[in-house]
Amino acid sequence: MKVHRLLSIVMLLLTNKRVGERELAERFEVSLRTIYRDLETLGGAGIPIVSFSGPNGGYEIMERFGDAERTDGGFCARSGHVITPPHQNGNCCSPRSARLQFPL
């Protein structure tokens, strides 16, 4: 299922420093073309995926993405919502602030 694969790719990229497209294709048993489409879909959703070429190339998520310890805001680990300074009291998941935004 595509949604499951997309979420799995995000989790894999968050837990690993850099992953190659062939490794992703083998792990999820899909073609390289499908992996390229999935990475494009994730990028279009605002997830900052960075690609590197060369022998140690691959894909990773921008280093500070999801870092909730930043003083200028971050992301709620529970919901994925953006935490802006007024919401850093832990109430980011209230209905008033329930919005999903990703920095570009």
N, C-alpha and C positions, 0 to 999 in steps of 0.2 A: 504494500500500500504506500502510495507516494507521501502522504503526510507523515507516516511513521518513519519512512526513510529520511525525509527532510529533517525531522526532529533529531533522529539518530545522528545524522551528519553534523548538525549543530553541536550536539553533546560531544561527539568525537573530537571535533575541532576545538571545543572549549577545554577538553581534558588533555589533548596532545598538542605539542608545540607546532608541528607541521606534518601534514599527511599528503601523500601523493595521490594523484587521480587514479592510478592503477590499483593502489591499495584500496581506495574507496570502492572502485568498481568490483574488485574481487570480494571484498567484505559484504557488499550488498547484492552481489550476484546480478549486476546489471552491466550494460555497455558503458564504454567511456563517454559516448554521446549523451547517455542518460545522466551521467555524473555532471557533465558540463551544463546540461539543462538545469539540473537541480541546483548547482552552484549559482547559476544565473538567476534562478527563482529566488534563492535566499538573498542574493544581493539586491534584487528588486524589492524584497520585503524590508530592506534597510539593514540587514545584517552585514557588517563591514568585513567581507572576506577578501583577504589579500593573497595574491598569487606570487610565487617566486620561481624563476627558471633556473636551469643548471642542474648539475648532478645532485645537489641537495635540495632541489626545488620541491614545490608542492603548494598546498593551501593552508592557510591558518586564519583565525579570526583576529582582527585588530587587537593589539595587546590590552588596551584599556576598556574594551567592550564588556559590559556587565560588571564593572568594578564599582560596587556599591559603597566603597569606602572613600570615594572622592568627595571633596568638600563642595564641589559645584553640582552635586546630585549623583545619581547612579540609577541602578535598576533594582527593583524589589525581587529578591530571590524566589519568593513564593508566586508572584503573578507575572513578572517580567515587565511590569509597568515602570515608567520613568519616575524616579523619585527626585523631585525638585526640592530645593532647600526648605520651602514651607512644609513639605510633607515628610521630612526626615525624622519625624517623631514616631515612625512606625505605622502610620495610618494611611499608607499609600494605597491600600486596597479598599478604601472606602468608596461607595458608589459615586461620590462627587469627583474623585480623582481616577476613576477606573478608565484609563485611556492607555492605549498601547502605542508607543512612539519609539523609534530607534534613530539615533543620530547617524548622519551620513558621513 
